[in-house]
Amino acid sequence: MLDRVRERIVAQGEASEFGQTLARAMPVAEVPAAGADELSDAGAGWSGGLLESAVGKHVASVGPVETGPLLWRRVQVSIYGRVLADSASRRRLWPLGAAGAAAAAIFLLMLLRQGTIRTPEIVFTDLASAPNVDFAILRYGAPR
Amino acid sequence: MHPATSARPAGRSRAIAALRSVMGVALLAVAVVAQGAPAKSAVPQPAPITSVALSLQSIYQAPLQQDHTMVQRRRFFSGQGLIATVREQLIVDANGTPSPNFELSYISVEGQLPGSPADLQWAQTYATHAKSFYLDASFHIRDLAQAQQNYTLHSFAPVVRANRSATRVVIFPARLDKAIWVVDVDMQTSLPLYAAEFDRQFRLLSEVEVLSCVLTAQLPPSPPSSSTVVSTVYNSFSAALTQFESADALVEPDSLSVGEYQLSSVSVREDLLNQRRSLQLTYTDGVDEFFVIEEPGAAHPFAGLPSQQGAAGANANTIARYSDHSMRVLLFWEDGVSFQLAGRGALARLDAFARDVYTKALLD
């Protein structure tokens, strides 16, 4: 499976802009016939200046690609780490959501129980004359 | 005890109160002189009398300790400017308590012949309300601690009243939505010999003038009372509720909404004619008073008024209000109980208090 993943990565790299730029700069040499000198024939399709440059020497000196169980283990750890991190962040959000839902439910229950509390509308109506109450007699005396 | 003023610095509030009282004293001097009341005597001063140190405390204690019989004139000022002057006799048999034995009896009304319809009407009015005239329509220091907190006393001038040496004082309130009192206090006994009530525009609202004073008291045998109302005082609102069959609709007002006024008495009044009972709560600030009267079983007087229909179509609750410079009365009804709040005309805070009581009655 790892090989197939690697092949897909290589194919995507070749198809990318960077891969196309490299292909134009370094055309693929023809496969030499059997017995021919590999170095001299392989370099026939290469630019002589590129091979002799620091880039060519660096490319030639790159070590073999790391493969095997160790690399796959590293990929596994990386993937598992990302999965665990995502689940942890979802666990942190879950209590907040639950608390908000509970608060909304309690508030709704309180409203349903008590009904809508509305301040009573009270109006003042002014009287033109003093009402017939005892206090009026204390202040004004007997009616006259 | 609720403080009389808001949370302003104490020094500033005292300075403001002192300035107001000085201005009030000066203006009252002009008002009293214009009324024709004798501010200075033309009669030679009598021999010096050992005078009691004049203070709110001495005025408060005088009726509690000193028997006295007075003939006095009481003037009533109606809203239409009519003045009625009634002559009455007051006999107080002091017993050392704030509730002395007393009798206030009608003598005559000035300008009316004995036996005239007006004379008979006044006689009947006194037969029914004489007790209230003395307790609620006369000047008293009702609570000394509250009076000392809410009023200041200013000595003004020596006068002669009822042939006795007296000192004219002004008892000035800390808040101007209540009456200012000009009182002639007897130098010997600290009994009030004259009391005039002014509002903050210095309009005269009531007046009681002693014509003669004798420092003895002999109460006549109590005649059969012609009053049809019997009043019983209780210690608390809950104790008074036991006298009502349907006490659920009665409301105990929240005393925190009336500031320096405190509940001073709870009484149940029963009309012997129709067996109807009413609950009366009396609030005082030491001198001034207002009343809350709740009467179960009363019909709704405003059921058919257009104001009952609010703008949204829902019933609006109505408080009927009458207010002039002398009196403020608010009436409303809820759940079979008629409510009445009554106090001095300047006490505009009664409107908010009535709204609070009505709101509490509606939400209960």
Contacts between the chains, C-beta under 8 A, distances in Angstrom:
chain1	res1	chain2	res2	distance
A	119	B	359	7.3
A	120	B	317	5.7
A	120	B	358	7.7
A	120	B	359	5.9
A	120	B	362	4.5
A	120	B	363	7.2
A	121	B	310	5.3
A	121	B	314	7.1
A	121	B	316	4.9
A	121	B	317	6.6
A	122	B	316	7.3
A	122	B	317	4.9
A	122	B	318	7.7
A	122	B	319	6.2
A	122	B	355	5.6
A	122	B	358	5.8
A	122	B	359	6.9
A	123	B	307	5.4
A	123	B	310	7.8
A	123	B	316	5.0
A	123	B	317	7.1
A	123	B	318	5.6
A	123	B	319	7.2
A	124	B	318	7.8
A	124	B	319	5.1
A	124	B	320	8.0
A	124	B	321	5.1
A	124	B	351	7.0
A	125	B	302	7.7
A	125	B	305	7.1
A	125	B	307	5.4
A	125	B	318	5.4
A	125	B	319	7.1
A	125	B	320	5.3
A	125	B	321	6.8
A	126	B	320	8.0
A	126	B	321	5.4
A	126	B	322	7.3
A	126	B	323	7.4
A	127	B	320	5.6
A	127	B	321	6.6
A	127	B	322	4.2
A	129	B	322	7.3
A	130	B	79	6.3
A	130	B	322	5.5
A	130	B	324	7.6
A	130	B	327	6.8
A	130	B	329	7.2
A	131	B	320	7.4
A	131	B	322	5.8
A	131	B	329	5.7
A	131	B	331	6.4
A	133	B	329	5.9
A	133	B	331	8.0
A	133	B	340	6.1
A	133	B	342	6.4
A	134	B	129	6.9
A	134	B	132	6.8
A	135	B	291	6.6
A	135	B	327	6.5
A	135	B	329	6.3
A	135	B	342	3.7
A	135	B	343	8.0
A	136	B	327	6.4
A	136	B	329	7.1
A	137	B	125	6.5
A	137	B	129	5.7
A	138	B	129	6.9
A	138	B	132	5.8
A	138	B	133	6.8
A	138	B	136	5.8
A	138	B	137	4.4
A	139	B	76	7.5
A	139	B	137	7.4
A	139	B	205	7.8
A	139	B	206	7.3
A	139	B	326	5.1
A	139	B	327	4.6
A	140	B	76	5.6
A	140	B	77	7.4
A	140	B	78	4.6
A	140	B	79	6.8
A	140	B	326	7.3
A	140	B	327	7.6
A	141	B	76	3.4
A	141	B	78	7.2
A	141	B	84	5.0
A	141	B	86	7.1
A	141	B	122	7.6
A	141	B	125	6.9
A	142	B	84	7.5
A	142	B	118	8.0
A	142	B	121	5.1
A	142	B	122	5.4
A	142	B	124	7.9
A	142	B	125	4.1
A	143	B	121	7.9
A	144	B	78	7.2
A	144	B	82	6.5
A	144	B	84	6.7
A	144	B	118	7.0
A	144	B	121	7.7
